[in-house]
Amino acid sequence: MTDRYAVIGQPISHSKSPTIHNAFAQATHQDLRYEAVEVPAGTLADALQRLHGDGFLGVNITLPHKADAPMLCEMISERAQLAGAVNTLIRSDAGWRGDNTDGEGLIRDLQRLAYAIKDQHVLVLGSGGAVRGMIAPLLAEQPASLTVSNRSPWTPEKLAEQFRTVGTVTPRTHATLKGDRFDLIINATSAGHAGVMPRIPAGVLAKGGACYDLTYGTAHAPFRKWAEAQGATRIADGLGMLVEQAAAAFALWRGVRPETETVLASLRPSQGA
Ligand SMILES: NC(=O)c1ccc[n+]([C@@H]2O[C@H](COP(=O)([O-])OP(=O)(O)OC[C@H]3O[C@@H](n4cnc5c(N)ncnc54)[C@H](OP(=O)(O)O)[C@@H]3O)[C@@H](O)[C@H]2O)c1
């Protein structure tokens, strides 16, 4: 019988995960089927029970369920605990084990792009769920400093406190960044989905600095425009991170790590993004 996997969330019809995972399966000669399943907010527990009963071996979790999934897992990985969110479920006899591959996906994509992190002054814009998953993996790369900035003040402070035992995170609001300089700026806000760029003081990108955006497609445009205006030497969107976090989930499920470049290239209609 063909092994079954799914991505669940709402909305889900736009998800690129089925394309990515089915391409991984073909490339690695795995007999599996990966589908998108619409699961409305408030129905996650029922959906997970149903998928388990139907024999699914693994599930990816996306909005709006990432933060609710941990409490429905019989066990979660240390990195998912730190992130406070689960994006990958692995079937166990009794239920689901939860993991979070977002941070690993980011670091692998930055490495693929040959972006430097070690000894760099790194600024992360935003302090939502994605940032919680990124902090420990970024700190593990030994940046010279890691600053997290948000438009509203309390979440960076909370993150800095929460990760105190892992490493130093400097909390800021966007307005208080004036006068600081960063070698790498990572946009992890969802502002691009509203067609806007957070209000960041000019001059925070160091000469020769690089920019990376977690969003891709049309949502990436405002950050790219800003980064170009700041003179960024390198600018990348988050499509590579999406493919890398998927590859990490695939490796957890199937014990084989798929090659990512071919799938990534097939997702880009042109080389513009
Ligand atoms: N490429 C990938 O694989 C990947 C993986 C995960 C996430 N993502 C993307 O990363 C982004 C963040 O995801 P998330 O899960 O962390 O979302 P989230 O928990 O909803 O957090 C959103 C963040 O964006 C900020 N924000 C929203 N609108 C803003 C605006 N107009 N101006 C300034 N800041 C604004 C919020 O600030 P406040 O706290 O002030 O509201 C918050 O810090 C999303 O676009 C998501 O699609 C990509």
PDBQT file of the ligand as one rigid body, heavy atoms in Angstrom, charges set to zero:
ROOT
HETATM    1  N1  LIG A 301       9.924  30.446   3.885  1.00  0.00    +0.000 N 
HETATM    2  C1  LIG A 301       9.467  29.650   4.820  1.00  0.00    +0.000 C 
HETATM    3  O1  LIG A 301       9.691  28.437   4.823  1.00  0.00    +0.000 OA
HETATM    4  C2  LIG A 301       8.686  30.247   5.962  1.00  0.00    +0.000 A 
HETATM    5  C3  LIG A 301       8.506  29.512   7.145  1.00  0.00    +0.000 A 
HETATM    6  C4  LIG A 301       7.790  30.107   8.195  1.00  0.00    +0.000 A 
HETATM    7  C5  LIG A 301       7.268  31.382   8.033  1.00  0.00    +0.000 A 
HETATM    8  N2  LIG A 301       7.441  32.046   6.852  1.00  0.00    +0.000 N 
HETATM    9  C6  LIG A 301       6.920  33.418   6.679  1.00  0.00    +0.000 C 
HETATM   10  O2  LIG A 301       7.466  34.226   7.707  1.00  0.00    +0.000 OA
HETATM   11  C7  LIG A 301       6.556  35.277   8.042  1.00  0.00    +0.000 C 
HETATM   12  C8  LIG A 301       6.344  35.313   9.554  1.00  0.00    +0.000 C 
HETATM   13  O3  LIG A 301       5.669  34.130   9.949  1.00  0.00    +0.000 OA
HETATM   14  P1  LIG A 301       5.199  33.919  11.461  1.00  0.00    +0.000 P 
HETATM   15  O4  LIG A 301       4.650  32.546  11.546  1.00  0.00    +0.000 OA
HETATM   16  O5  LIG A 301       6.278  34.330  12.410  1.00  0.00    +0.000 OA
HETATM   17  O6  LIG A 301       4.004  34.993  11.566  1.00  0.00    +0.000 OA
HETATM   18  P2  LIG A 301       3.395  35.641  12.894  1.00  0.00    +0.000 P 
HETATM   19  O7  LIG A 301       3.613  34.768  14.070  1.00  0.00    +0.000 OA
HETATM   20  O8  LIG A 301       2.004  36.046  12.537  1.00  0.00    +0.000 OA
HETATM   21  O9  LIG A 301       4.285  36.983  13.123  1.00  0.00    +0.000 OA
HETATM   22  C9  LIG A 301       4.181  38.059  12.235  1.00  0.00    +0.000 C 
HETATM   23  C10 LIG A 301       5.262  39.091  12.537  1.00  0.00    +0.000 C 
HETATM   24  O10 LIG A 301       5.184  40.104  11.515  1.00  0.00    +0.000 OA
HETATM   25  C11 LIG A 301       5.011  41.382  12.145  1.00  0.00    +0.000 C 
HETATM   26  N3  LIG A 301       4.193  42.236  11.258  1.00  0.00    +0.000 N 
HETATM   27  C12 LIG A 301       3.043  41.897  10.644  1.00  0.00    +0.000 A 
HETATM   28  N4  LIG A 301       2.598  42.936   9.903  1.00  0.00    +0.000 NA
HETATM   29  C13 LIG A 301       3.494  43.951  10.059  1.00  0.00    +0.000 A 
HETATM   30  C14 LIG A 301       3.593  45.275   9.549  1.00  0.00    +0.000 A 
HETATM   31  N5  LIG A 301       2.657  45.771   8.722  1.00  0.00    +0.000 N 
HETATM   32  N6  LIG A 301       4.654  46.030   9.910  1.00  0.00    +0.000 NA
HETATM   33  C15 LIG A 301       5.597  45.523  10.748  1.00  0.00    +0.000 A 
HETATM   34  N7  LIG A 301       5.555  44.272  11.275  1.00  0.00    +0.000 NA
HETATM   35  C16 LIG A 301       4.513  43.501  10.930  1.00  0.00    +0.000 A 
HETATM   36  C17 LIG A 301       4.343  41.097  13.470  1.00  0.00    +0.000 C 
HETATM   37  O11 LIG A 301       4.585  42.182  14.339  1.00  0.00    +0.000 OA
HETATM   38  P3  LIG A 301       3.613  42.498  15.612  1.00  0.00    +0.000 P 
HETATM   39  O12 LIG A 301       4.053  41.558  16.705  1.00  0.00    +0.000 OA
HETATM   40  O13 LIG A 301       3.900  43.916  15.929  1.00  0.00    +0.000 OA
HETATM   41  O14 LIG A 301       2.211  42.239  15.159  1.00  0.00    +0.000 OA
HETATM   42  C18 LIG A 301       5.073  39.806  13.883  1.00  0.00    +0.000 C 
HETATM   43  O15 LIG A 301       6.350  40.093  14.421  1.00  0.00    +0.000 OA
HETATM   44  C19 LIG A 301       5.272  35.003   7.249  1.00  0.00    +0.000 C 
HETATM   45  O16 LIG A 301       5.265  35.824   6.116  1.00  0.00    +0.000 OA
HETATM   46  C20 LIG A 301       5.411  33.542   6.850  1.00  0.00    +0.000 C 
HETATM   47  O17 LIG A 301       4.721  33.248   5.660  1.00  0.00    +0.000 OA
HETATM   48  C21 LIG A 301       8.153  31.506   5.828  1.00  0.00    +0.000 A 
ENDROOT
TORSDOF 0
